[in-house]
Amino acid sequence: MEVFFWGVYKAQAISELNGYGLEEGGTIGEGLIIGGGAWQACDDNGDVKHNGGYISVGLGEEGTLASGHVTMSNTWTVCSGNIFEWWNSLWEGEEQGCLE
């Protein structure tokens, strides 16, 4: 059971993270499992545009004492929005959708 996960990228907009990316990470522990890793968003040539990272904590899982992984992905944004702007628009009576 994952109890906590926190990750961050340094980018001006979520659409800047579209395209190919890499993720490297690992976990360690038995019962209390702690993990972490790094993300890279790349351009079409494979050059890194943005870096990010994450940490996670889990409880009650059977661990393997230590593990590591590397994954590659291709990301695209279907719809995006700002939850703070959406929340404020509810109080102002505006209806805004992410596909406008």
RODO-2510 file (C-alpha; in nm, 4 decimals, decimal comma):
residues 100
     n   res          X          Y          Z
     1     m     0,0000     0,0000     0,0000
     2     e     0,1560     0,3258    -0,1092
     3     v     0,1117     0,5890     0,1573
     4     f     0,2936     0,8860     0,0088
     5     f     0,4117     0,9912    -0,3361
     6     w     0,5544     1,3305    -0,4306
     7     g     0,7119     1,4278    -0,7601
     8     v     0,8023     1,7492    -0,9360
     9     y     0,9227     1,8697    -1,2748
    10     k     1,0568     2,2169    -1,3411
    11     a     0,8599     2,3296    -1,6481
    12     q     0,6476     2,6345    -1,7303
    13     a     0,3559     2,4274    -1,8661
    14     i     0,2567     2,0631    -1,8627
    15     s     0,2584     2,0593    -2,2440
    16     e     0,6387     2,1101    -2,2329
    17     l     0,6639     1,7541    -2,0985
    18     n     0,5075     1,6016    -2,4125
    19     g     0,7266     1,3579    -2,6034
    20     y     0,9717     1,0905    -2,5052
    21     g     1,0949     1,0548    -2,1516
    22     l     1,2991     0,8380    -1,9196
    23     e     1,2517     0,7347    -1,5589
    24     e     1,5093     0,5707    -1,3353
    25     g     1,4363     0,4722    -0,9797
    26     g     1,4666     0,2265    -0,7024
    27     t     1,3142     0,1042    -0,3768
    28     i     1,4534    -0,0389    -0,0572
    29     g     1,2964    -0,1969     0,2505
    30     e     1,0809    -0,4671     0,4029
    31     g     0,7485    -0,3609     0,5576
    32     l     0,8427     0,0058     0,5264
    33     i     0,9474     0,0634     0,1673
    34     i     1,1113     0,3856     0,0541
    35     g     1,1621     0,4715    -0,3113
    36     g     1,2893     0,7507    -0,5276
    37     g     1,3933     0,8316    -0,8765
    38     a     1,4557     1,0806    -1,1522
    39     w     1,2555     1,1798    -1,4602
    40     q     1,3795     1,3312    -1,7850
    41     a     1,1543     1,4783    -2,0556
    42     c     1,3349     1,4658    -2,3924
    43     d     1,2934     1,6262    -2,7340
    44     d     1,2662     1,4284    -3,0601
    45     n     1,6471     1,3954    -3,0763
    46     g     1,6642     1,2428    -2,7288
    47     d     1,8176     1,5530    -2,5696
    48     v     1,6911     1,6275    -2,2169
    49     k     1,4554     1,9302    -2,1996
    50     h     1,3410     1,9036    -1,8359
    51     n     1,4482     1,7100    -1,5270
    52     g     1,2342     1,6010    -1,2372
    53     g     1,2304     1,3640    -0,9465
    54     y     1,0091     1,1812    -0,6990
    55     i     1,0032     1,0059    -0,3637
    56     s     0,7576     0,7484    -0,2313
    57     v     0,6877     0,5644     0,0923
    58     g     0,4854     0,2461     0,1324
    59     l     0,3751     0,0358     0,4302
    60     g     0,2835    -0,3279     0,4788
    61     e     0,4134    -0,4537     0,1466
    62     e     0,6438    -0,7462     0,0987
    63     g     0,9564    -0,5922    -0,0387
    64     t     1,2458    -0,7458    -0,2211
    65     l     1,4878    -0,5608     0,0077
    66     a     1,6107    -0,3554    -0,2905
    67     s     1,5087    -0,3111    -0,6535
    68     g     1,5783    -0,0768    -0,9408
    69     h     1,4144     0,0047    -1,2706
    70     v     1,4501     0,2094    -1,5889
    71     t     1,1531     0,2894    -1,8137
    72     m     1,0955     0,4883    -2,1325
    73     s     0,7660     0,6518    -2,2247
    74     n     0,5995     0,8732    -2,4832
    75     t     0,3713     1,1311    -2,3218
    76     w     0,1018     1,3547    -2,4701
    77     t    -0,1487     1,5905    -2,3102
    78     v    -0,5147     1,5199    -2,3869
    79     c    -0,6535     1,7874    -2,1585
    80     s    -0,5015     2,0149    -1,8979
    81     g    -0,6210     2,2797    -1,6581
    82     n    -0,5366     2,4613    -1,3410
    83     i    -0,7300     2,3305    -1,0412
    84     f    -0,7001     2,6650    -0,8608
    85     e    -0,8531     2,8519    -1,1571
    86     w    -1,1270     2,5884    -1,1833
    87     w    -1,2051     2,6143    -0,8101
    88     n    -1,2261     2,9955    -0,8261
    89     s    -1,4516     2,9791    -1,1330
    90     l    -1,7028     2,7707    -0,9339
    91     w    -1,7492     3,0597    -0,6908
    92     e    -1,7694     3,3167    -0,9719
    93     g    -2,0397     3,1203    -1,1563
    94     e    -1,8294     3,0642    -1,4674
    95     e    -1,8244     2,7355    -1,6499
    96     q    -1,4876     2,6606    -1,8025
    97     g    -1,3764     2,3353    -1,9549
    98     c    -1,0317     2,2212    -2,0515
    99     l    -1,1255     2,1858    -2,4187
   100     e    -1,2374     2,5444    -2,4749
***
